[in-house]
Amino acid sequence: MNPRLLRWLLNIYPPYLGAGVRVTHVAADWRRIDVEMPLRFFNRNYVGTHFGGSLYSMVDPHAMLLLIQCLGRDYIVWDRAATIDFVKPGRGTVKARIEIDDAMLDDIRQHTDAGDRSLPELRLSIRDAEGQVVANVTKRLYVKRKAGQDRTAD
């Protein structure tokens, strides 16, 4: 899979089409995904702001997808838990950037080299067009080296 293909696939993924979510960028090194979602009649709630489920869905699978690509096939990566804190009503187009950095990858590798699991947390914000925070999201992932994958043999 390459980043351009993933972006295209995510943009035609039916739940994203239904919510109006659009992936605007996937970095060539798999370290970043940018997403946005305009407010439309089909993703607004009773009071005319972004539906909370759509806000969460726009950032849901991306940290896992990035880690799978960054770590490679020797690792098991799952979403473990998530929280979302709604800060203010979302109106207009909202955006989010999901990023994986070297420190997170190094920490995961350090914890998993001996066969242990790693439960990294990723924090991100969903922002409106003015850059104000609409919601803060914390994602906890589960990462473990697959059985028989000894990093010291690399």
N, C-alpha and C positions, 0 to 999 in steps of 0.2 A: 504494500500500500504506500502511496506517496501522499504528501500533504494536500496537494491539489485535488486528488481523487477523494480523499476523506471530506474535504470541504464541500465538494459537489454532492457526495452521498448524504451528508448531514443536511444539506439544503433541500434535498428532495425526500427526506425522511418524513413520512406522513404525520407523526405527532408534531414535528417542527413546522411543517406546512400549516397544520391546523391551528397552531398557536401564533403563527406569524414570525417565528424565530428564524434569523438568518445568520449563518456563520460567515463573517466577512474576511477572516484571515486565519490561516494555519501556518505557523512558522516552518521554514524548511528544516530546521533542526528539532522540530517537535517540542519546543519549549513554550509555545504560546498559541492560544486560540482566542480570537476576538469574536464576540457575538453581539447582536442587537435585535431589538424587537420593538416595532412601532405599535402604538396603541390603535387598535382596530375594534370594530363592533364585536368581533368574535373572540377577543381576548380581554375584554373589559368586564369588570364586575358590576354589581348592582348600583354602586355609587359612581360609576363612570371612570374608575381608575384601573390600572393593570391588575388582573386576576393573580392572586398570590401563587397559585399553582403554576401558572405560565412563567412568572418571574423565576421560580425555582427551576422549572424544566429547562430554561434557556442556559443554565450553567451545570445541569446535572451530570452528564456522562463525561465531560471534557477532561477533568483531572485524571480520571482512570485511563482514558484513551491516550493522553499524553504520556503517562507513566509507562503504559504498555509499550509504546514506541521507543521511549528513551531507555528503558531497561532491557528490552529485548525478550526473546522467547524463553529465556531461562528463569523467568519470574512469573508468579501468579499474582495478579492485581485485581482487586475487587473494591467496589464502593462498600464501606462498612457502616457509615452513619453520616448524617448531615443535620445541620440546623440552619434556619433562616430567621433573621431578625428584621422585621419590617420597620424601617425608620421613618419614612414619609410616603404619602401616596405617589404612585408612579403615574405620570402623565406624559404623553408624547412618546418619543423614542427613548428607550433605555438601552444601556450598553454595559458589557462586562468584558474584562480581560482575565483569562485564566492562564497563570504562568507557573512553570516549574523551573527552579533554579538549581545551580550546582550543589549548594549546601543541602538541599532536600535529597538529591540523588546520592550524594556522598553519605548522608546519614542513613538512608535506606540500605545502601550497600554494606555499610559498617554493621548494621543490626542483622542483616540477613546472611552475611558471610559464614557465620557459624551455624546456620540452620534455623535461627530464630526468626520470628515474624517482626515486621515493622508496621506501625500504625501511624503513618504521617498525617498531619493535619494541614490543610490548605485553607487559607482565609482569603476571601475576595469580596469586592463590593460591586453591586449593581448601581449604576449612576444614571441620572437623567441628562438631558442635553446641556444643562448648565454645569454639569459635573458634580451635582449634589448627590449624596448617597440616598438611594431609595431603599436598599436592603443590604445587609451584610450576611454573607454565607460562610459557614465553616463546613468543610468536607473532611471526613476521616476515611482514610483508605486502609486496606489490608494488603500487605505485600510480603511475599515469601518466595525464596528460591525454590524452584521445583526440585523434587527428590533426585539425587544423583548429579546435581549441577554444582560441582565444587569450584568456587571462584578461584581458589589458590592454584588450580590446575590451568587457568587461563594463560 
